Amino acid sequence: MFEFIDGLPDGCIGARASGHLTDELLHVHFHRGALVTNDGHVSGAVNILKWTLHGHVRTFHNSEFDHAVHWITT
């Protein structure tokens, strides 16, 4: 399930995910993607598989949310 995040800069779409994720996001085309999580398993999996995605992806810790937003919009 996704809950969209309001108040992000133009050109930036954010969503909070909960529950089980599927591979449906691998079909989304984007220029940059930032995954913000403190779950090491999730960020590790994304770091291993990010070459299969259709854009540049970086992972950030929850405490780096503002940095992630800045990175994704510049």
Secondary structure as UniProt FT lines:
FT   STRAND          2..5
FT   TURN            10..11
FT   STRAND          14..17
FT   HELIX           23..27
FT   STRAND          32..36
FT   HELIX           40..49
FT   HELIX           50..52
FT   STRAND          56..60
FT   HELIX           62..64
FT   HELIX           65..73
//
